Amino acid sequence: MTQQRKAVSLISGGLDSLLATKAMLEQGIHVEGINFFTGFCVEGHTHAIRKKKSSKPKRNNSLWVAEQLGIKLHIIDVVEEYKDVVLNPKHGYGANLNPCLDCKIFMVKRAHQWIEENDFDFIVTGEVVGQRPMSQRRETMPIIAAESGADELLLRPLCAQNLPATKPEKEGWVDREKLFDFSGRNRKPQMALAEKWQLDDYAQPAGGCCFLTDPNYSDKMKDLLGHRGEGRTYEMDDIMLLKIGRHFRPRENFKVIVSREEGETRFLQGYKKQFTYVKTASCNGPLSLLDGSDISAEDIHLAAAITARYSQGRDEDEITVKVGIPGEEERELQIKPLKADQIESSWTL
């Protein structure tokens, strides 16, 4: 009997990784999925925190893909080791703070380590030639294979016929003729294939699943790193807080994070023991965190006035807010809300 070959597939939760995995299952390959948790994924956290688009299902798309295909999914936390990819990318950044080429090399390298540790034969990704401007170009695909150490064990089923044959094809583990020649940014061929395979519920393509490709998030991340001094780094809480609320830096020593709606307010409440905070008391309004050092009474007063601007008492002469400082008793302040034209554009992150 012919030995059944085993592949691990990088599952992002999008259409391409869904189809690439399905293509292997169609050829009788035993496939298990792998998803690397970096903390920067768009889905999940903000969907669960905010009420916006609450009619849409709140789900982890990687788990959803694995469930639809009936495969096992391994979710691996790489938050700490991924920091070097974000902070020191060998191949640089894309249009924002996205180290896409270094990211792909990192993930394929980790997948290669995984197959060696778990006695699997090769790696599958949903990459398509020409689909991404940084990591999915014809000239960068060999770089990923080489620098990751995967070399000919990296198979890209959706565009394999546009690339040199890999070991799984040469050895007859998979039939190259049953692989595909997709290229470019047009997703219609993938959508047609999904329809053929009756896969009609998948995450819609939306320009990437990583917050680091988003210019607004990247600007806030750059500001964060720029104010960390020589210890230029970040923690998981930082990643999460950058996804939440309005961010203002009215002074160099601190910034203010203002919740935008009830779900964000509830989330920020979990940080009240770690940060100085302001919460409106005499009217409905947001909760704000002050993130910084050497925060003075004057800084707190300014943060409170910004917070009041986004409350239902914004047109009042004064409102009452509660101020909490870690290790101290909560106290009340009477604050005059700032007007819209008093919030300088340079403050907004």
C-alpha positions in Angstrom: 0.0 0.0 0.0 1.1 3.5 -0.8 2.1 5.5 2.4 -0.3 8.3 3.1 1.7 11.6 3.2 1.1 14.2 5.9 1.1 18.0 5.5 0.7 20.9 7.8 -1.2 23.8 6.3 -0.8 27.4 7.5 -4.4 28.5 8.2 -5.1 32.2 8.3 -8.8 31.8 8.2 -9.2 33.3 4.8 -10.3 31.9 1.5 -6.9 31.0 0.1 -5.7 28.9 3.0 -9.2 27.2 3.0 -8.8 26.3 -0.7 -5.1 25.2 -0.5 -6.0 22.9 2.4 -9.0 21.5 0.6 -6.9 20.9 -2.5 -4.6 18.6 -0.5 -7.5 16.7 1.1 -8.9 16.1 -2.4 -5.6 14.3 -3.2 -5.8 12.1 -0.1 -3.2 13.9 1.9 -3.6 13.8 5.7 -3.7 17.5 6.6 -3.5 19.3 9.9 -3.7 23.1 10.3 -1.5 25.5 12.1 -2.3 29.0 13.1 0.3 31.3 14.7 -1.1 33.8 17.2 0.9 37.0 17.0 -1.6 39.3 18.7 -2.1 41.4 15.6 -4.9 39.5 13.9 -7.9 41.7 13.0 -10.6 39.2 13.8 -11.7 38.0 17.2 -10.7 40.6 19.8 -12.4 43.7 18.5 -15.3 41.8 17.1 -16.0 40.4 20.6 -15.4 43.7 22.4 -17.4 46.1 20.3 -21.1 46.0 19.6 -20.6 47.3 16.0 -21.9 44.8 13.4 -23.2 42.6 16.2 -25.4 40.8 13.7 -22.4 39.2 12.2 -21.2 35.9 13.8 -18.3 36.4 16.2 -16.0 33.5 15.4 -12.3 32.6 15.0 -12.1 32.1 11.2 -9.1 29.7 11.5 -11.1 27.4 13.8 -14.1 27.8 11.4 -12.0 26.7 8.4 -10.7 23.7 10.4 -14.2 22.7 11.4 -15.6 23.0 7.8 -12.8 20.8 6.5 -12.8 18.4 9.4 -9.1 18.8 10.2 -7.2 19.3 13.5 -6.0 22.8 14.1 -2.9 23.7 16.2 -3.0 27.3 17.5 0.5 28.3 18.6 1.3 31.5 20.7 4.3 33.2 19.2 3.7 36.7 20.7 7.1 36.9 22.3 9.3 35.5 19.6 7.4 37.5 16.9 8.5 40.8 18.5 11.8 40.7 16.7 10.0 40.3 13.3 8.0 43.5 14.1 10.8 45.5 15.6 13.7 44.5 13.4 12.5 43.1 10.0 15.4 42.2 7.8 13.4 42.9 4.6 11.8 46.1 5.9 8.2 47.2 6.2 5.4 47.6 3.6 3.3 50.7 3.3 2.7 50.7 7.0 4.3 48.9 9.9 3.8 45.5 8.2 6.9 43.3 7.9 5.1 41.0 5.5 8.1 39.2 3.9 9.8 38.6 7.3 6.5 37.5 8.7 6.0 34.9 6.1 9.5 33.6 6.4 9.0 33.4 10.2 5.8 31.4 9.9 7.1 29.0 7.3 10.3 28.5 9.4 8.2 27.7 12.5 6.0 25.4 10.4 9.2 23.7 9.2 10.3 23.1 12.7 6.9 21.7 13.5 6.9 19.1 10.7 10.3 17.9 11.8 9.1 17.6 15.4 5.9 15.8 14.4 7.1 13.6 11.6 5.1 15.4 8.8 6.2 15.5 5.2 5.7 19.0 3.9 4.1 22.4 4.3 1.2 24.0 2.5 0.3 27.7 2.2 -2.4 29.6 0.4 0.0 32.0 -1.3 -0.8 33.1 -4.8 1.8 34.7 -7.1 1.2 38.5 -7.4 -1.5 38.7 -4.8 0.4 40.6 -2.2 2.8 43.4 -3.0 5.5 42.4 -0.5 5.5 38.7 0.3 3.7 37.1 -2.7 5.8 38.2 -5.7 7.5 35.8 -8.0 10.9 37.1 -6.9 10.2 36.8 -3.1 8.7 33.3 -3.1 12.1 31.6 -3.4 13.4 33.9 -0.6 10.7 32.6 1.7 11.5 29.0 0.8 15.2 29.4 1.3 15.4 31.6 4.4 12.8 29.6 6.2 14.7 26.4 5.6 11.7 24.7 4.1 13.1 24.8 0.6 11.4 22.2 -1.6 9.1 21.1 1.2 7.0 24.2 0.8 4.0 23.7 -1.6 1.7 26.4 -2.7 -1.2 24.5 -4.3 -3.1 27.5 -5.7 -0.2 28.7 -7.9 2.0 25.6 -8.1 1.8 25.4 -11.8 3.4 28.9 -12.1 6.4 27.8 -10.0 9.1 25.2 -10.1 8.0 21.7 -9.0 8.6 21.0 -5.3 9.5 17.7 -3.6 5.9 16.6 -3.0 5.3 17.0 -6.8 8.5 15.4 -7.9 8.1 12.4 -5.6 4.5 11.9 -6.7 3.0 12.6 -3.2 0.6 15.0 -5.0 -0.4 15.2 -8.6 0.9 18.5 -10.0 -1.7 18.4 -12.8 -4.5 18.7 -10.1 -2.9 21.9 -8.7 -3.6 25.4 -9.9 -2.1 28.3 -11.8 -3.8 31.3 -10.1 -2.0 34.6 -10.2 -2.7 38.3 -9.5 -5.1 40.0 -7.1 -8.3 38.9 -8.8 -10.1 36.5 -6.5 -12.7 35.3 -9.0 -10.9 32.1 -9.8 -10.7 31.2 -6.0 -14.4 32.1 -5.6 -15.3 29.9 -8.5 -13.3 27.0 -7.0 -15.0 27.5 -3.6 -18.4 27.3 -5.3 -17.3 24.1 -7.1 -16.4 22.6 -3.8 -19.5 23.9 -2.2 -17.6 26.1 0.3 -19.9 29.1 0.5 -19.2 30.4 4.0 -15.8 31.9 4.2 -14.2 35.1 5.4 -14.4 37.7 2.7 -11.1 39.1 1.3 -10.5 42.5 2.8 -6.9 43.4 2.1 -5.2 41.4 4.8 -6.0 40.1 8.3 -3.2 41.9 10.2 -3.6 45.2 12.1 0.0 46.1 11.1 -1.3 46.7 7.5 -3.8 49.3 8.8 -2.4 52.8 8.6 -4.3 54.1 11.7 -3.1 51.2 13.8 0.4 51.5 12.5 0.5 55.2 13.4 -0.5 54.4 16.9 2.1 51.6 17.1 4.8 53.9 15.9 3.8 56.5 18.5 3.9 53.8 21.2 7.4 52.6 20.2 8.6 56.1 19.8 7.8 56.8 23.5 9.3 53.7 24.9 12.9 55.1 24.9 15.8 52.7 24.6 13.6 49.8 25.7 11.6 50.2 22.4 9.3 47.2 22.7 5.7 46.3 23.4 3.6 43.9 25.5 0.4 42.0 24.8 -1.7 44.6 26.7 -0.2 47.3 24.4 -1.3 45.4 21.3 -4.8 45.1 22.7 -5.2 48.7 23.8 -4.0 50.0 20.4 -7.1 48.3 19.0 -9.5 50.1 21.3 -10.9 53.6 21.5 -9.8 57.1 20.5 -6.1 57.8 21.1 -4.8 61.3 21.9 -1.3 62.4 22.9 -1.8 66.0 24.2 1.6 66.0 25.9 4.8 64.0 25.3 4.7 62.2 28.7 1.3 60.6 28.3 -1.6 59.7 26.0 -5.3 59.3 26.6 -7.3 56.3 25.4 -11.1 57.2 25.3 -13.7 54.4 24.9 -16.1 54.9 22.0 -19.0 52.7 23.2 -20.2 50.4 25.9 -18.3 47.3 24.9 -15.0 49.3 24.9 -15.8 50.9 28.2 -16.3 47.4 29.8 -13.0 46.2 28.3 -11.0 49.2 29.6 -12.5 48.7 33.1 -10.2 45.7 33.3 -7.2 48.1 33.3 -8.3 50.4 36.1 -5.9 48.9 38.6 -3.0 49.4 36.2 -3.6 52.9 34.8 -4.8 56.3 36.0 -8.3 56.6 34.7 -11.2 59.1 34.2 -14.9 58.1 34.1 -17.8 60.5 33.7 -20.1 60.5 36.8 -22.8 63.1 36.4 -23.8 61.9 32.9 -23.3 59.0 30.5 -19.9 59.0 28.9 -16.7 57.2 28.2 -13.9 55.7 30.4 -10.4 56.9 29.6 -7.0 55.5 30.5 -3.9 57.7 30.9 -0.9 55.8 29.6 2.5 57.4 30.4 4.9 58.5 33.1 5.1 61.4 35.6 1.5 62.2 35.2 0.6 65.4 37.0 -2.6 66.8 38.3 -2.6 69.2 35.4 -2.3 66.2 33.0 -5.2 64.5 34.7 -7.3 67.7 34.4 -6.6 67.9 30.7 -7.4 64.2 30.2 -10.7 64.7 32.1 -11.6 67.6 29.9 -11.0 65.5 26.7 -13.1 62.7 28.2 -15.9 65.1 29.0 -15.9 66.2 25.4 -17.1 62.8 24.3 -19.8 62.5 27.0 -23.5 63.3 26.9 -22.6 66.4 29.0 -20.3 67.9 26.3 -22.5 71.0 26.1 -22.7 71.6 29.9 -20.7 74.2 31.7 -19.3 71.6 34.0 -19.7 67.9 34.6 -18.5 65.6 37.4 -15.9 62.9 36.6 -14.3 60.3 38.8 -10.5 59.9 38.8 -8.7 56.8 39.9 -5.0 56.5 40.4 -3.4 53.1 41.2 -3.0 52.7 44.9 -5.2 55.7 45.8 -8.8 56.3 46.6 -11.0 57.3 43.7 -12.0 61.0 43.8 -14.3 63.4 42.0 -13.5 66.5 39.9 -15.7 69.2 38.4 -14.6 69.6 34.7 -15.4 71.9 31.9 -15.6 69.9 28.7 -13.3 70.8 25.9 -15.0 72.0 22.7 -14.2 70.2 19.4 -12.0 73.1 18.2 -10.0 73.0 21.4 -8.7 69.4 20.7 -5.6 70.1 18.6 -5.3 68.0 15.5 -1.7 67.1 16.5 -3.1 65.3 19.5 -5.0 62.7 17.6 -3.3 59.4 16.8 
